[in-house]
Amino acid sequence: MAELVFFRRGEEVLRLALGEERVVLGRGERCDVVIPDPEVSRQHLALHLEDGRCVLQDLSGKGVLVAGQKSTGGEVPDGADIALGQWRAVFRKTSSGADSDATELGPRTELLERADATDAPVMPAQVRLRTSSQETTHKLQTESFTAGKDAGNDLVLNQRFVSGRHLKVTRQHNRFLVSDQRSTNGTWLGQVRVFEAEVPFFTTLRVGEGELIIEPALPSGTKGPTGTYGLIGTDPSMKSLVDLIDRVAPSTAAVAVFGESGTGKELVARAIHQQSNRSAAAFIPVNCAAISRELIESELFGHEKGAFTGALNARKGAFEEADGGTIFLDEIGELPLELQAKLLRALESGEIKRVGAPRPITVDARVVAATNRDLLAMAREGKFREDLYYRLCVIPLNLPPLRARLGDLKLLTEHFLKLHAPRGQRVLLTPAAMKAIEDHAWPGNVRELRNVIFRALLLRKGQHIDVSDLTFDPSPDQPRQSASGELECTPGQTLEAQLARCERLIIESALKRYGSREKTARELDIGRSTLFKRLKEWGLQEED
């Protein structure tokens, strides 16, 4: 049977059986397949089969790109792709599925079931519920579960725009069948509303104002496939970090995770929680930098009904949600000074007080904090409470930046290639592309590497990623230039900071050109001791 297969960013996400009935694709809600992409018209195109041929009709008035050529109508060749904004649909005369029964069109759009590889081991799974203010994880104990606002659901979503019984997820080996239960506001996969879809691990579903992320669960007491709780690497610094996690996780002491942005601080916090005696309870992450100063106290400690304008009901805070489990305070350096005293009290006595409450309550939550700032320096400058610093840093853990463990680059690159490559395809890097990755400075650390590989998988033209497919983010240390080639000032930075940035850029460029520190110092007419001091301040070793 003929079918239309939808792809987004190289990943197959929807498969639709085609028949003689007319199928309309577009952004409008009344279309048979809704694609709310701004580049797609409300009614973009129509398809139907005629004597075994797929016939296209342009409804947008602008023409439709079919196999790279603009078309206003006519036959779609077998294997041709149709551009739909960020999406593309590929027409196939014969379905690749083993059992390809036609999918009925009408009030719903369905996926055709596909045979899954049953020789792979069944991985334990979990669903991560993420909202703007918090994140919770629920391990899957059964083959299926329902989610919605009603208390009878397996996963209760107490949010606006969520129906009483919103969706059902049924496990099929290592894939999952997502069925929308005629919800009012829909279940969304990226920018497409789905009614029934078969999805793999690492799928993010948008429901109401939150996201449901289906991912492998790491059983308590076991390590991930790399032996490092998802922290990929064989560098001695990573092995030492994993050893520390093993040793500190069983305790109840507060832990502070230090590291640059993008190094994986939340992974460390989750590993500590999963290896602790609290793994069966909740892990509640709170980003202190993402919540306004007016609301952060309520988010952390909760509030009573009528405590302030808009407080129509009493609400638990993150500490109460994490009772018996772990609360992860990300970007702790951004916490306002006036709230730091209340956090210190919660750490020392286990007591918190809701906004507007007459008396405190006791909670038992382990605190794991994380920051990319120097808290001790902030404490000395009066920007962070020194007593809170020492209370949080009972056990400090330091994550090395990617540039300090370049030996792990190849391992990390292969991991992200396998993670993001289209299912059933093996994508490789050319030697030149790998050399470009090794030569990059990686100011954004592992997160930047993941984004670079993800972009390259989208931009590649074949089964190999070449240098032309790699696009690197500009380094924050690199001065910006105007179109005329003149240096532009960076808003929000002092002259001293911008001069220091230029100095580092010049020295790094000279080191690359001359190949030795001694010759660099001679050519720039600066003392060797001055150069060595600068390199030490920047964390650059001779091998770098």
C-alpha positions, 0 to 999 in steps of 0.5 A, spaced: 500 500 500 502 507 498 504 511 504 506 518 506 512 518 511 513 524 515 520 526 517 523 532 521 530 533 523 532 527 519 527 523 524 521 519 522 515 521 526 509 520 522 507 514 517 500 515 513 497 510 508 494 513 502 488 511 498 483 514 493 480 519 498 483 526 498 488 528 503 489 535 505 495 537 508 496 544 512 496 549 518 489 549 519 485 545 524 480 542 519 486 539 515 487 531 515 494 532 517 495 538 521 502 542 520 502 548 524 508 551 521 509 558 519 511 556 512 506 552 511 499 555 508 492 553 512 491 549 506 497 547 503 496 541 498 492 535 497 494 528 495 490 522 492 491 516 488 489 515 481 490 509 477 496 507 482 499 514 481 500 519 487 497 526 484 498 533 488 494 539 488 497 546 490 492 549 495 497 555 497 497 559 491 505 559 491 507 552 489 510 546 492 517 544 492 517 536 490 524 533 489 527 540 490 522 543 484 516 548 485 510 544 482 503 547 482 500 540 481 501 533 477 504 526 479 509 525 485 514 520 483 516 514 487 521 516 493 520 524 492 520 528 498 515 534 499 518 540 503 513 542 508 517 548 512 521 544 517 518 538 515 518 533 509 514 528 507 516 522 502 511 518 498 512 511 497 508 507 492 509 501 497 509 501 504 516 498 508 512 495 513 511 488 514 503 489 516 501 495 512 493 495 513 490 502 510 489 507 516 482 511 516 482 518 515 477 522 518 477 525 525 484 522 526 491 521 523 494 514 525 501 511 524 501 504 521 504 499 526 511 497 524 515 491 526 520 493 532 527 489 533 525 484 538 532 482 539 534 488 543 533 487 550 527 491 553 530 497 557 526 500 563 523 506 561 521 513 565 517 519 563 519 526 565 514 531 566 517 538 565 514 545 566 516 552 566 517 551 574 519 544 576 521 537 573 518 530 576 520 523 574 515 517 574 518 510 572 513 506 568 511 500 572 506 497 567 505 496 559 501 502 559 499 508 562 494 514 562 495 521 563 490 527 564 487 532 569 482 526 573 485 523 579 484 516 576 489 517 571 496 513 572 499 520 571 495 526 574 497 532 570 494 538 574 495 543 569 491 548 565 489 546 558 489 538 559 483 534 559 481 529 564 483 523 560 488 526 555 492 521 552 494 514 553 501 511 552 502 503 551 509 500 550 511 496 544 518 493 546 522 499 546 517 503 542 511 507 545 504 508 542 501 514 544 494 515 543 490 522 544 484 521 548 480 526 544 483 531 548 481 539 547 487 542 546 491 536 543 497 532 544 503 535 540 510 532 537 514 538 535 509 542 531 505 537 529 498 535 533 498 527 533 492 523 534 496 516 534 503 515 533 509 510 534 515 513 537 522 511 540 525 513 546 527 520 547 521 523 544 518 529 547 510 530 547 507 537 548 501 537 553 498 543 555 503 547 558 508 542 560 512 536 556 512 529 557 519 526 555 519 518 554 526 516 556 530 510 559 530 509 566 537 508 570 535 502 575 537 504 582 544 501 584 546 500 577 550 504 572 549 507 565 551 503 559 558 507 559 559 505 566 558 513 568 551 514 570 550 518 563 557 522 564 560 519 557 568 519 558 574 515 560 578 521 562 581 520 569 577 527 572 571 523 570 573 517 573 574 521 579 568 524 579 564 518 578 568 515 584 566 521 588 558 520 586 559 513 588 561 515 595 557 521 597 550 518 594 548 514 600 549 520 605 544 525 606 550 531 606 548 537 601 552 537 595 555 543 591 556 541 583 561 546 580 562 547 573 561 551 566 555 551 563 554 545 558 558 540 562 552 536 565 551 538 572 544 536 572 546 529 570 551 529 576 545 531 581 540 526 578 546 520 579 547 522 586 539 522 587 539 515 583 544 512 587 542 514 594 536 511 599 532 516 596 531 514 589 524 512 590 522 519 592 521 525 587 527 529 584 525 536 584 529 541 579 529 548 580 532 553 576 533 559 580 535 564 574 529 562 571 524 564 576 522 572 577 524 574 584 517 576 586 515 568 585 521 564 587 520 564 594 513 561 593 516 556 588 521 554 593 517 554 599 509 554 597 504 559 599 497 559 602 491 561 599 490 569 599 497 570 601 498 575 595 494 577 589 492 571 584 494 566 590 487 563 589 489 556 592 494 553 597 500 550 593 506 546 595 513 549 594 519 545 591 521 543 598 515 540 600 514 536 593 521 533 594 520 531 601 523 524 602 527 525 596 532 530 593 531 538 591 536 540 585 537 548 586 540 549 579 544 556 578 544 557 586 548 563 585 542 567 582 538 566 588 537 573 591 540 575 598 534 576 602 532 568 600 538 566 602 537 566 609 531 562 609 534 557 605 540 557 610 534 555 615 531 550 611 538 546 610 540 547 618 533 545 621 529 542 616 523 547 617 520 551 611 514 556 612 509 557 606 508 565 604 502 567 608 503 561 613 502 562 620 507 557 622 513 553 619 513 545 617 518 540 617 521 537 611 526 532 609 529 534 602 536 533 600 539 539 597 544 538 591 546 545 588 549 547 582 552 553 579 557 556 574 560 562 578 565 562 584 561 562 590 566 563 595 569 570 591 561 572 591 561 571 598 567 575 599 564 580 595 558 580 599 554 578 594 552 571 597 552 569 604 558 566 607 554 561 612 550 559 606 556 557 602 559 553 607 553 549 608 552 548 601 559 546 600 559 540 605 561 536 599 563 540 593 564 536 586 567 539 580 566 538 573 571 539 568 570 543 562 570 539 555 577 542 553 580 539 559 578 532 557 579 532 549 581 525 549 573 524 550 571 528 544 571 522 539 567 518 545 562 523 546 562 525 538 560 517 537 555 517 542 551 523 539 551 520 532 548 514 535 543 518 539 541 523 534 542 519 527 535 517 523 533 510 526 536 504 522 542 509 519 549 509 521 552 516 520 560 517 520 565 523 520 570 524 515 577 525 518 577 532 516 571 533 520 573 530 526 580 534 525 575 540 525 572 538 532 578 536 535 581 543 533 575 547 536 575 550 543 568 548 545 566 554 550 559 551 550 562 544 552 558 538 551 552 541 550 555 545 544 558 539 541 551 535 542 548 541 538 554 541 533 553 534 531 545 535 531 546 540 526 551 536 522 546 530 521 541 535 518 545 539 514 549 533 511 548 530 504 550 523 504 552 518 509 558 522 512 559 528 515 564 533 512 567 539 514 562 543 510 557 540 514 559 543 521 557 549 524 560 552 530 557 557 535 562 563 535 566 563 541 564 568 547 571 570 548 571 573 540 570 580 539 565 582 534 566 585 528 562 590 524 560 589 516 566 594 515 571 590 519 571 594 525 571 591 532 564 593 535 564 594 543 560 588 547 554 591 551 554 590 558 562 589 558 567 594 561 573 597 557 577 593 561 573 586 560 573 587 553 581 589 552 582 582 556 578 578 551 582 581 546 588 580 549 587 573 550 584 572 543 591 575 540 595 570 545 591 564 543 592 566 535 600 567 536 600 561 540 597 557 534 602 561 529 608 560 532 607 553 536 611 555 542 610 559 548 617 562 548 617 564 541 610 567 542 613 571 548 618 573 544 614 575 538 609 579 542 615 582 546 612 580 553 616 577 558 615 569 559 613 569 566 607 574 564 605 569 558 605 563 563 601 567 568 596 569 563 595 562 560 595 559 568 589 564 569 585 562 563 587 554 564 591 553 558 596 548 559 602 547 554 599 541 551 593 545 549 
